[in-house]
């Protein structure tokens, strides 16, 4: 099972989001993390909800949540936001 780790920049960005959208984002990220597996990620890649970022040294992915984009990186059993 994966756990989520928020970088300082993500926490800083969260402070600029209103409470209703922030609740939606945190709930969606938690649900995404709890259900995360290779198959789950592949399904989201197929439907376009996740895209792999090109031209990066690291393997980063972009998760689309309404009008927000969440950038994450997989590291062992953690998702770093």
JOFENGI-V667013 format. One record per pair of residues at least 24 apart in sequence whose C-alpha atoms are under 8 Angstrom apart, sorted by the first residue. I is the first residue (numbers start at 1). J is the second residue. Records with the same first field share a line. If there is no record, write none. Layout:
I = J, J
This chain:
1 = 34, 36, 77
2 = 33, 34, 36, 77, 78, 79
3 = 33, 34, 77, 78, 79
4 = 30, 33, 78, 79, 80, 81
5 = 78, 79, 80, 81
6 = 80, 81
7 = 80, 81
10 = 81
25 = 65
28 = 65
33 = 79
